Amino acid sequence: LKWKQDFSKDSEASIEITTQFFFETAPLIEWADMLSANGITLPINIGIAGPARLQTMIKFAIACGVGPSLRVLERRAKDITKLIFPFEPTKIIKELADHSVNNPNSKIKGLHIFPLGGIEKASSFIENLRTGSY
């Protein structure tokens, strides 16, 4: 990341960091803070898994190597009522928004929605966020 940051400064390239999707905000915020503490100032776009069935989320989490975050999905799977409804990242987005308000110097600047449950579901979710329908 240091090399990329230096390259961005020495060229006309606009470089940002985009993360994989995740299911817990605390480790991600700690990671972003650690980058800042080490002089990395590139903007960070947070990868968010869009709405999807729990089974789909688990499949993608294993395939993409975000296994340590599976404990959140495992807790969700223990609640049978949550198996009926798709996972939606509303809580994660709210926690990140609260963090941004309380930490204006944070390098977390945007979101990248991974449409794991399909483009249509992700688009509807984004539109509902944009219009305040959630």
WOKA-V93678 format. One record per residue. PHI is phi as a letter, one per 40 degrees, with the letter a starting at -180 (NA if undefined). OMEGA is omega as a letter, one per 20 degrees, with the letter a starting at -180 (* if undefined). NEAR is the number of other ideal C-beta (glycine too) atoms within 8 Angstrom. Layout:
[[PHI | OMEGA | NEAR] [PHI | OMEGA | NEAR]]
//
This chain:
[[NA | r | 8] [c | r | 8] [c | r | 6] [c | r | 9] [c | r | 13] [c | r | 8] [c | r | 10] [c | r | 11] [c | a | 6] [c | a | 5] [b | r | 6] [c | a | 3] [c | r | 6] [b | a | 5] [b | r | 9] [b | r | 10] [c | r | 10] [b | a | 7] [c | r | 11] [c | r | 7] [c | a | 12] [a | a | 15] [b | r | 11] [b | a | 9] [c | a | 10] [d | r | 6] [c | r | 8] [c | r | 11] [c | r | 12] [c | r | 8] [c | r | 8] [c | r | 12] [c | r | 9] [c | r | 8] [c | a | 13] [c | a | 12] [c | r | 6] [c | r | 7] [g | r | 7] [c | a | 10] [b | r | 6] [c | r | 13] [c | a | 8] [b | r | 14] [b | a | 12] [c | r | 12] [c | a | 12] [b | r | 13] [c | r | 14] [c | a | 14] [d | r | 11] [a | r | 14] [c | a | 8] [d | r | 13] [c | r | 6] [c | a | 10] [c | a | 13] [c | r | 11] [d | a | 8] [c | r | 13] [c | r | 13] [c | a | 8] [c | a | 6] [c | r | 8] [g | r | 5] [b | a | 11] [d | r | 7] [d | r | 5] [c | a | 11] [c | a | 12] [d | r | 7] [c | r | 9] [c | r | 14] [c | r | 8] [c | r | 8] [c | a | 10] [c | r | 10] [c | r | 6] [c | a | 8] [d | a | 6] [c | a | 6] [c | r | 9] [c | a | 8] [c | a | 5] [c | r | 5] [c | r | 9] [c | r | 11] [b | a | 6] [c | a | 10] [d | a | 7] [c | a | 6] [c | a | 12] [c | r | 11] [c | r | 8] [c | r | 9] [c | r | 13] [c | r | 8] [c | r | 8] [c | a | 12] [c | r | 10] [c | a | 7] [c | a | 5] [b | a | 7] [c | r | 5] [c | r | 5] [d | r | 11] [c | r | 12] [c | a | 11] [b | a | 7] [a | r | 9] [b | r | 9] [b | a | 10] [c | r | 10] [c | a | 11] [c | a | 10] [c | r | 12] [c | r | 11] [h | a | 8] [c | a | 6] [c | r | 6] [c | a | 13] [c | r | 15] [c | r | 9] [c | r | 9] [c | r | 12] [c | r | 10] [c | r | 9] [c | r | 9] [c | a | 10] [c | a | 6] [c | a | 6] [g | a | 5] [c | r | 6] [c | * | 5]]
//
